[in-house]
Amino acid sequence: MSALRIEGFVIVSADGRLANARNVMPDDLKIEGDKRFFTAALDRADLVVHGRHSQEEQPNAPKRPRLILTTKVATTAPDPDNPKAILWNPAGCPFETASRRAGVTSGMVAVIGGPGVFGMFMDRYNTFWLSVASKVRIPDGEPCFPGVPARTPQQVLAGHGLHAGAPQLIDQEHDVSVTPWRRVG
């Protein structure tokens, strides 16, 4: 049993998109209730994992250890722009090695995207927190996971053995709810 608990976090549009066609999160998805939920979750994280387009815009972001996925290094390397970050090439070394190099061997790992990063951990999530902005549509946007839009984000998570818990309304004005998808057993 790993000492690392892997949790994913994303807010998506009603059509399963997390960014527009230029890989930029539109303002329509920057919803206050989800920001509060996301910030609180990241404040509990021991390590944040993301790709080059994904990041967080919270005040504590510079304090958090992180792995940034890239193909620009062979295995891992310090990020020259962030002393708390390690650049990680998953083709060059396993996640456990990269997390050790980031100084994290136990606790909660927050995976925050993008689609390829989410896909890498699909069979490893303990919990995936899926926030859905049901009033937002991004027809030509970036799908949140590999396999979307042919399948819904919920179908993708279920297909990887995760089970939906009770959704929680986190922003009534914008009709945004978050559902924990957990691995059982």
N, C-alpha and C positions, 0 to 999 in steps of 0.2 A: 504494500500500500504506500503510495507516494505521500510525502509530507506536504506536498503542494496541492492546494485546492484551486482548480481552474474554473473561473467564472467569466462568461462573456457578457458584453453589454453593447446594445445598439438600439437606436431609435430609427424606425423606418416609416415610410409613407404607407398609405393603404394598399399600394401596389408593390410593396416590398423593396422599395428603393431607399438607399441611404445617402445618396449624393446625386447631383445633376450630371449631365453628360460630360462636364469638364472635371469631374471628380471633386466637386466642391459641395459641401453640405449647404443646402439653401436655407435662408433665414426662416422659411416656413417650418423647418424641422428643429429650429432652435427655440424650444418651448420651455418656459420657465419651470414648470413642474418636473419635466424630465431633467433639466439642468440640475435642480436640487437633488433629485434621486441619484443621478450620475455622480455628482460631486461627493455626496455622502458615501457612495460605494467606493470611489477612488480613494477617499480619505482612509478607508479600511484596508486598502490593498497594500501588499508588501512589494509587489512588482507589477508594472504595467507593460503590456506587449502590444505593439502596433506596427503598421507599415508606414511608408513615407508620407502618405496623404492623410493619415489619421493622426489626430493629436487631441489634446484636451486644452481647454481655454480657462482653466481654473487657477486661482491664486497659488495653490499648493503644487501645481504641476512641476515647477523647477526642483522641488524637494524630493520627488519620487524617483526611485530607481526604475529603469526601464530598459527593455530590449526593443530595438528598432530593426525590423526586418529589411534586409538589403542584399543585393548580389554584388555589391562593390567591395566586399571583403571576402576572404577565403573561408574563415570560420567566425571569429569574433574580433572586435577591435574597439578601443575607446572611441566614443563619438567626439570629434574635435570641437563640436559646438555645445556640448552639454556634458559636464563632468559626472552627472548621475546616469548617463545613458551608455549602453553598449550596443554597437552595431552587430547584428547577428545574421549570418547566412545559414538558413536551415539545411541547405545542401552540404554544408561543410562540417556541421556538428549538431548533435542532438540538443533538444530543448533543455534537458537537465544540465548539460555542460554549460550552455549559455547562461542559464539562471544562476549557476554556481559562480560563473565569472562576473555576474552582476551582484554577487554577494547575497543571493537569496536561495535558501535551501528548504524553507518551510513557509507556510502561511498562504495567503490568498493572492493568486495571480489574476489580474484583471486584463482580459483580452478585449481590446477596443476597436479592432478593425485594421484594415478593410476586408473586402470579401475573401481574398486569398488567405489572409491571416486567420479569419474566422474559420475558413474551410480546413486549415491545417489542424485545428484543435477539435473538430466536430466529434470525434470519437473519444475525446478526453475531458470534455466539460463535465464538471460536477453539477453546475447550474449555468443556464444561459438566461439572462434577463432581456426579454424581447419587449421593447416599448413600441407601440403602434400609434401613429398619429392618423386617426381614421378620417380626418377631414382633408388630408394632404395627398395629392397625387403628383408623381414625377414620371410621366410616361416614358421618356427617353433616358431616364437616369440610370445610375450604377446600381445593380442589384446588390442586396445585402450579403447574400451567400452564393456560392457556386450552385447552380441548379435552379435559381430564381431568374426569370419569371415562369419557367415551365412548371415549376411547383411553387407553392406559397412558402414563405419562411417557416410557417408552422409545420408544413409537410416535410420540409428538409430536416428540421429539428427532430420530429417524430421518427423519421427514417434513420436517424442516428441513435435511436434508443432513448431519447429524452421524452419526458412526460410532463404535460402542462399542469401547473398548479392553478390556484385561483388568481384571476387577474385583479389588479389593484388600480383604481382610478387615481392618477397622479396629477392630472390637470383637467379639471372639469370644463373650463372655458374652451379649451381646444380639443376636448374629447380624446385625451391620451391616457392609455392604460399600459401597465407593465405586467407581464406574465412571467413567472419563474418556470423555466423548463428544466426539470431535474432528472438526473440519472438515478434510476432505482435499482437497488440490488447490488 
